[in-house]
């Protein structure tokens, strides 16, 4: 079942939807992440990612 824009996932969790994800906190970045991949760390630590665009 597709997930809506704005869905969040933490570093280490399985990506629930392919698309462009952004880090919720500053400093922020965006990354394309495919469904089923592990959500990556950013800037050396665990972060919360938010889906901003579906693939």
mmCIF file as gemmi writes it, N, C-alpha and C atoms, coordinates in Angstrom:
data_model
loop_
_atom_site.group_PDB
_atom_site.id
_atom_site.type_symbol
_atom_site.label_atom_id
_atom_site.label_alt_id
_atom_site.label_comp_id
_atom_site.label_asym_id
_atom_site.label_entity_id
_atom_site.label_seq_id
_atom_site.pdbx_PDB_ins_code
_atom_site.Cartn_x
_atom_site.Cartn_y
_atom_site.Cartn_z
_atom_site.occupancy
_atom_site.B_iso_or_equiv
_atom_site.pdbx_formal_charge
_atom_site.auth_seq_id
_atom_site.auth_asym_id
_atom_site.pdbx_PDB_model_num
ATOM 1 N N . UNK Axp A 1 ? 0.851 -1.185 0 1 0 ? 1 A 1
ATOM 2 C CA . UNK Axp A 1 ? 0 0 0 1 0 ? 1 A 1
ATOM 3 C C . UNK Axp A 1 ? 0.899 1.251 0 1 0 ? 1 A 1
ATOM 4 N N . UNK Axp A 2 ? 0.674 2.185 -0.916 1 0 ? 2 A 1
ATOM 5 C CA . UNK Axp A 2 ? 1.506 3.392 -0.98 1 0 ? 2 A 1
ATOM 6 C C . UNK Axp A 2 ? 1.37 4.245 0.273 1 0 ? 2 A 1
ATOM 7 N N . UNK Axp A 3 ? 2.45 4.923 0.604 1 0 ? 3 A 1
ATOM 8 C CA . UNK Axp A 3 ? 2.422 5.813 1.761 1 0 ? 3 A 1
ATOM 9 C C . UNK Axp A 3 ? 2.323 7.258 1.276 1 0 ? 3 A 1
ATOM 10 N N . UNK Axp A 4 ? 1.733 8.146 2.071 1 0 ? 4 A 1
ATOM 11 C CA . UNK Axp A 4 ? 1.543 9.53 1.633 1 0 ? 4 A 1
ATOM 12 C C . UNK Axp A 4 ? 2.817 10.377 1.754 1 0 ? 4 A 1
ATOM 13 N N . UNK Axp A 5 ? 2.863 11.449 0.974 1 0 ? 5 A 1
ATOM 14 C CA . UNK Axp A 5 ? 3.91 12.464 1.12 1 0 ? 5 A 1
ATOM 15 C C . UNK Axp A 5 ? 3.864 12.942 2.57 1 0 ? 5 A 1
ATOM 16 N N . UNK Axp A 6 ? 5.031 13.135 3.168 1 0 ? 6 A 1
ATOM 17 C CA . UNK Axp A 6 ? 5.095 13.564 4.559 1 0 ? 6 A 1
ATOM 18 C C . UNK Axp A 6 ? 5.364 12.427 5.532 1 0 ? 6 A 1
ATOM 19 N N . UNK Axp A 7 ? 5.309 11.187 5.037 1 0 ? 7 A 1
ATOM 20 C CA . UNK Axp A 7 ? 5.631 10.037 5.869 1 0 ? 7 A 1
ATOM 21 C C . UNK Axp A 7 ? 7.071 10.16 6.352 1 0 ? 7 A 1
ATOM 22 N N . UNK Axp A 8 ? 7.342 9.73 7.577 1 0 ? 8 A 1
ATOM 23 C CA . UNK Axp A 8 ? 8.697 9.798 8.11 1 0 ? 8 A 1
ATOM 24 C C . UNK Axp A 8 ? 9.23 8.398 8.404 1 0 ? 8 A 1
ATOM 25 N N . UNK Axp A 9 ? 10.557 8.297 8.386 1 0 ? 9 A 1
ATOM 26 C CA . UNK Axp A 9 ? 11.246 7.058 8.736 1 0 ? 9 A 1
ATOM 27 C C . UNK Axp A 9 ? 12.59 7.427 9.353 1 0 ? 9 A 1
ATOM 28 N N . UNK Axp A 10 ? 13.027 6.629 10.313 1 0 ? 10 A 1
ATOM 29 C CA . UNK Axp A 10 ? 14.294 6.896 11.013 1 0 ? 10 A 1
ATOM 30 C C . UNK Axp A 10 ? 15.439 6.113 10.381 1 0 ? 10 A 1
ATOM 31 N N . UNK Axp A 11 ? 16.64 6.611 10.577 1 0 ? 11 A 1
ATOM 32 C CA . UNK Axp A 11 ? 17.845 5.884 10.169 1 0 ? 11 A 1
ATOM 33 C C . UNK Axp A 11 ? 17.771 4.456 10.698 1 0 ? 11 A 1
ATOM 34 N N . UNK Axp A 12 ? 18.065 3.499 9.822 1 0 ? 12 A 1
ATOM 35 C CA . UNK Axp A 12 ? 18.051 2.09 10.209 1 0 ? 12 A 1
ATOM 36 C C . UNK Axp A 12 ? 16.761 1.371 9.889 1 0 ? 12 A 1
ATOM 37 N N . UNK Axp A 13 ? 15.678 2.13 9.683 1 0 ? 13 A 1
ATOM 38 C CA . UNK Axp A 13 ? 14.408 1.502 9.314 1 0 ? 13 A 1
ATOM 39 C C . UNK Axp A 13 ? 14.412 1.183 7.81 1 0 ? 13 A 1
ATOM 40 N N . UNK Axp A 14 ? 13.49 0.331 7.395 1 0 ? 14 A 1
ATOM 41 C CA . UNK Axp A 14 ? 13.329 0.009 5.986 1 0 ? 14 A 1
ATOM 42 C C . UNK Axp A 14 ? 12.521 1.107 5.309 1 0 ? 14 A 1
ATOM 43 N N . UNK Axp A 15 ? 13.007 1.577 4.164 1 0 ? 15 A 1
ATOM 44 C CA . UNK Axp A 15 ? 12.305 2.628 3.422 1 0 ? 15 A 1
ATOM 45 C C . UNK Axp A 15 ? 10.943 2.115 2.951 1 0 ? 15 A 1
ATOM 46 N N . UNK Axp A 16 ? 9.854 2.81 3.308 1 0 ? 16 A 1
ATOM 47 C CA . UNK Axp A 16 ? 8.521 2.333 2.962 1 0 ? 16 A 1
ATOM 48 C C . UNK Axp A 16 ? 8.047 2.724 1.558 1 0 ? 16 A 1
ATOM 49 N N . UNK Axp A 17 ? 8.738 3.658 0.892 1 0 ? 17 A 1
ATOM 50 C CA . UNK Axp A 17 ? 8.293 4.149 -0.421 1 0 ? 17 A 1
ATOM 51 C C . UNK Axp A 17 ? 9.477 4.759 -1.167 1 0 ? 17 A 1
ATOM 52 N N . UNK Axp A 18 ? 9.627 4.416 -2.439 1 0 ? 18 A 1
ATOM 53 C CA . UNK Axp A 18 ? 10.686 5.009 -3.257 1 0 ? 18 A 1
ATOM 54 C C . UNK Axp A 18 ? 10.372 6.47 -3.533 1 0 ? 18 A 1
ATOM 55 N N . UNK Axp A 19 ? 11.405 7.302 -3.443 1 0 ? 19 A 1
ATOM 56 C CA . UNK Axp A 19 ? 11.21 8.713 -3.737 1 0 ? 19 A 1
ATOM 57 C C . UNK Axp A 19 ? 12.343 9.553 -3.2 1 0 ? 19 A 1
ATOM 58 N N . UNK Axp A 20 ? 12.089 10.852 -3.128 1 0 ? 20 A 1
ATOM 59 C CA . UNK Axp A 20 ? 13.061 11.791 -2.591 1 0 ? 20 A 1
ATOM 60 C C . UNK Axp A 20 ? 12.7 12.038 -1.13 1 0 ? 20 A 1
ATOM 61 N N . UNK Axp A 21 ? 13.676 11.847 -0.275 1 0 ? 21 A 1
ATOM 62 C CA . UNK Axp A 21 ? 13.505 12.011 1.165 1 0 ? 21 A 1
ATOM 63 C C . UNK Axp A 21 ? 14.38 13.148 1.639 1 0 ? 21 A 1
ATOM 64 N N . UNK Axp A 22 ? 13.922 13.89 2.662 1 0 ? 22 A 1
ATOM 65 C CA . UNK Axp A 22 ? 14.743 14.959 3.231 1 0 ? 22 A 1
ATOM 66 C C . UNK Axp A 22 ? 14.887 14.756 4.729 1 0 ? 22 A 1
ATOM 67 N N . UNK Axp A 23 ? 16.032 15.213 5.241 1 0 ? 23 A 1
ATOM 68 C CA . UNK Axp A 23 ? 16.272 15.169 6.681 1 0 ? 23 A 1
ATOM 69 C C . UNK Axp A 23 ? 15.412 16.249 7.333 1 0 ? 23 A 1
ATOM 70 N N . UNK Axp A 24 ? 14.705 15.889 8.405 1 0 ? 24 A 1
ATOM 71 C CA . UNK Axp A 24 ? 13.77 16.791 9.063 1 0 ? 24 A 1
ATOM 72 C C . UNK Axp A 24 ? 14.496 17.924 9.791 1 0 ? 24 A 1
ATOM 73 N N . UNK Axp A 25 ? 15.646 17.642 10.389 1 0 ? 25 A 1
ATOM 74 C CA . UNK Axp A 25 ? 16.353 18.65 11.185 1 0 ? 25 A 1
ATOM 75 C C . UNK Axp A 25 ? 17.455 19.333 10.388 1 0 ? 25 A 1
ATOM 76 N N . UNK Axp A 26 ? 17.934 20.457 10.887 1 0 ? 26 A 1
ATOM 77 C CA . UNK Axp A 26 ? 19.033 21.178 10.249 1 0 ? 26 A 1
ATOM 78 C C . UNK Axp A 26 ? 20.355 20.655 10.79 1 0 ? 26 A 1
ATOM 79 N N . UNK Axp A 27 ? 21.414 20.582 10.001 1 0 ? 27 A 1
ATOM 80 C CA . UNK Axp A 27 ? 21.415 20.866 8.575 1 0 ? 27 A 1
ATOM 81 C C . UNK Axp A 27 ? 20.676 19.77 7.818 1 0 ? 27 A 1
ATOM 82 N N . UNK Axp A 28 ? 19.963 20.163 6.778 1 0 ? 28 A 1
ATOM 83 C CA . UNK Axp A 28 ? 19.139 19.228 6.034 1 0 ? 28 A 1
ATOM 84 C C . UNK Axp A 28 ? 19.784 18.861 4.706 1 0 ? 28 A 1
ATOM 85 N N . UNK Axp A 29 ? 19.324 17.779 4.135 1 0 ? 29 A 1
ATOM 86 C CA . UNK Axp A 29 ? 19.731 17.359 2.807 1 0 ? 29 A 1
ATOM 87 C C . UNK Axp A 29 ? 18.6 16.522 2.233 1 0 ? 29 A 1
ATOM 88 N N . UNK Axp A 30 ? 18.668 16.252 0.951 1 0 ? 30 A 1
ATOM 89 C CA . UNK Axp A 30 ? 17.711 15.348 0.322 1 0 ? 30 A 1
ATOM 90 C C . UNK Axp A 30 ? 18.478 14.195 -0.312 1 0 ? 30 A 1
ATOM 91 N N . UNK Axp A 31 ? 17.786 13.072 -0.476 1 0 ? 31 A 1
ATOM 92 C CA . UNK Axp A 31 ? 18.403 11.904 -1.098 1 0 ? 31 A 1
ATOM 93 C C . UNK Axp A 31 ? 17.326 11.035 -1.73 1 0 ? 31 A 1
ATOM 94 N N . UNK Axp A 32 ? 17.621 10.476 -2.912 1 0 ? 32 A 1
ATOM 95 C CA . UNK Axp A 32 ? 16.703 9.488 -3.477 1 0 ? 32 A 1
ATOM 96 C C . UNK Axp A 32 ? 16.937 8.155 -2.776 1 0 ? 32 A 1
ATOM 97 N N . UNK Axp A 33 ? 15.878 7.574 -2.256 1 0 ? 33 A 1
ATOM 98 C CA . UNK Axp A 33 ? 15.997 6.3 -1.53 1 0 ? 33 A 1
ATOM 99 C C . UNK Axp A 33 ? 14.911 5.365 -2.062 1 0 ? 33 A 1
ATOM 100 N N . UNK Axp A 34 ? 15.314 4.142 -2.377 1 0 ? 34 A 1
ATOM 101 C CA . UNK Axp A 34 ? 14.381 3.167 -2.946 1 0 ? 34 A 1
ATOM 102 C C . UNK Axp A 34 ? 13.683 2.36 -1.853 1 0 ? 34 A 1
ATOM 103 N N . UNK Axp A 35 ? 12.436 2.019 -2.124 1 0 ? 35 A 1
ATOM 104 C CA . UNK Axp A 35 ? 11.651 1.184 -1.209 1 0 ? 35 A 1
ATOM 105 C C . UNK Axp A 35 ? 12.418 -0.096 -0.914 1 0 ? 35 A 1
ATOM 106 N N . UNK Axp A 36 ? 12.472 -0.471 0.357 1 0 ? 36 A 1
ATOM 107 C CA . UNK Axp A 36 ? 13.155 -1.687 0.774 1 0 ? 36 A 1
ATOM 108 C C . UNK Axp A 36 ? 14.584 -1.465 1.233 1 0 ? 36 A 1
ATOM 109 N N . UNK Axp A 37 ? 15.183 -0.326 0.846 1 0 ? 37 A 1
ATOM 110 C CA . UNK Axp A 37 ? 16.529 -0.008 1.311 1 0 ? 37 A 1
ATOM 111 C C . UNK Axp A 37 ? 16.487 0.453 2.765 1 0 ? 37 A 1
ATOM 112 N N . UNK Axp A 38 ? 17.625 0.409 3.422 1 0 ? 38 A 1
ATOM 113 C CA . UNK Axp A 38 ? 17.733 0.894 4.797 1 0 ? 38 A 1
ATOM 114 C C . UNK Axp A 38 ? 17.913 2.406 4.778 1 0 ? 38 A 1
ATOM 115 N N . UNK Axp A 39 ? 17.139 3.105 5.596 1 0 ? 39 A 1
ATOM 116 C CA . UNK Axp A 39 ? 17.28 4.561 5.687 1 0 ? 39 A 1
ATOM 117 C C . UNK Axp A 39 ? 18.656 4.881 6.24 1 0 ? 39 A 1
ATOM 118 N N . UNK Axp A 40 ? 19.405 5.752 5.543 1 0 ? 40 A 1
ATOM 119 C CA . UNK Axp A 40 ? 20.797 5.995 5.936 1 0 ? 40 A 1
ATOM 120 C C . UNK Axp A 40 ? 20.947 7.012 7.059 1 0 ? 40 A 1
ATOM 121 N N . UNK Axp A 41 ? 22.142 7.008 7.676 1 0 ? 41 A 1
ATOM 122 C CA . UNK Axp A 41 ? 22.473 8.085 8.612 1 0 ? 41 A 1
ATOM 123 C C . UNK Axp A 41 ? 22.821 9.337 7.813 1 0 ? 41 A 1
ATOM 124 N N . UNK Axp A 42 ? 22.884 10.451 8.487 1 0 ? 42 A 1
ATOM 125 C CA . UNK Axp A 42 ? 23.31 11.694 7.843 1 0 ? 42 A 1
ATOM 126 C C . UNK Axp A 42 ? 24.185 12.481 8.807 1 0 ? 42 A 1
ATOM 127 N N . UNK Axp A 43 ? 25.261 13.021 8.286 1 0 ? 43 A 1
ATOM 128 C CA . UNK Axp A 43 ? 26.161 13.855 9.087 1 0 ? 43 A 1
ATOM 129 C C . UNK Axp A 43 ? 26.671 13.098 10.319 1 0 ? 43 A 1
ATOM 130 N N . UNK Axp A 44 ? 26.855 11.769 10.134 1 0 ? 44 A 1
ATOM 131 C CA . UNK Axp A 44 ? 27.437 10.962 11.202 1 0 ? 44 A 1
ATOM 132 C C . UNK Axp A 44 ? 26.476 10.465 12.262 1 0 ? 44 A 1
ATOM 133 N N . UNK Axp A 45 ? 25.175 10.664 12.071 1 0 ? 45 A 1
ATOM 134 C CA . UNK Axp A 45 ? 24.242 10.236 13.108 1 0 ? 45 A 1
ATOM 135 C C . UNK Axp A 45 ? 22.893 9.801 12.576 1 0 ? 45 A 1
ATOM 136 N N . UNK Axp A 46 ? 22.092 9.273 13.473 1 0 ? 46 A 1
ATOM 137 C CA . UNK Axp A 46 ? 20.729 8.852 13.141 1 0 ? 46 A 1
ATOM 138 C C . UNK Axp A 46 ? 19.835 10.089 13.012 1 0 ? 46 A 1
ATOM 139 N N . UNK Axp A 47 ? 18.996 10.08 11.989 1 0 ? 47 A 1
ATOM 140 C CA . UNK Axp A 47 ? 18.091 11.207 11.723 1 0 ? 47 A 1
ATOM 141 C C . UNK Axp A 47 ? 16.706 10.691 11.346 1 0 ? 47 A 1
ATOM 142 N N . UNK Axp A 48 ? 15.762 11.608 11.304 1 0 ? 48 A 1
ATOM 143 C CA . UNK Axp A 48 ? 14.435 11.305 10.78 1 0 ? 48 A 1
ATOM 144 C C . UNK Axp A 48 ? 14.363 11.853 9.354 1 0 ? 48 A 1
ATOM 145 N N . UNK Axp A 49 ? 13.932 11.003 8.439 1 0 ? 49 A 1
ATOM 146 C CA . UNK Axp A 49 ? 13.748 11.379 7.042 1 0 ? 49 A 1
ATOM 147 C C . UNK Axp A 49 ? 12.261 11.562 6.768 1 0 ? 49 A 1
ATOM 148 N N . UNK Axp A 50 ? 11.916 12.519 5.867 1 0 ? 50 A 1
ATOM 149 C CA . UNK Axp A 50 ? 10.515 12.754 5.481 1 0 ? 50 A 1
ATOM 150 C C . UNK Axp A 50 ? 10.401 12.643 3.965 1 0 ? 50 A 1
ATOM 151 N N . UNK Axp A 51 ? 9.403 11.903 3.507 1 0 ? 51 A 1
ATOM 152 C CA . UNK Axp A 51 ? 9.157 11.75 2.072 1 0 ? 51 A 1
ATOM 153 C C . UNK Axp A 51 ? 8.597 13.049 1.506 1 0 ? 51 A 1
ATOM 154 N N . UNK Axp A 52 ? 9.284 13.618 0.499 1 0 ? 52 A 1
ATOM 155 C CA . UNK Axp A 52 ? 8.823 14.878 -0.09 1 0 ? 52 A 1
ATOM 156 C C . UNK Axp A 52 ? 8.388 14.73 -1.55 1 0 ? 52 A 1
ATOM 157 N N . UNK Axp A 53 ? 8.795 13.614 -2.187 1 0 ? 53 A 1
ATOM 158 C CA . UNK Axp A 53 ? 8.401 13.385 -3.591 1 0 ? 53 A 1
ATOM 159 C C . UNK Axp A 53 ? 8.465 11.894 -3.877 1 0 ? 53 A 1
ATOM 160 N N . UNK Axp A 54 ? 7.422 11.355 -4.46 1 0 ? 54 A 1
ATOM 161 C CA . UNK Axp A 54 ? 7.429 9.93 -4.827 1 0 ? 54 A 1
ATOM 162 C C . UNK Axp A 54 ? 8.165 9.741 -6.14 1 0 ? 54 A 1
ATOM 163 N N . UNK Axp A 55 ? 8.747 8.555 -6.297 1 0 ? 55 A 1
ATOM 164 C CA . UNK Axp A 55 ? 9.496 8.23 -7.518 1 0 ? 55 A 1
ATOM 165 C C . UNK Axp A 55 ? 8.542 7.952 -8.67 1 0 ? 55 A 1
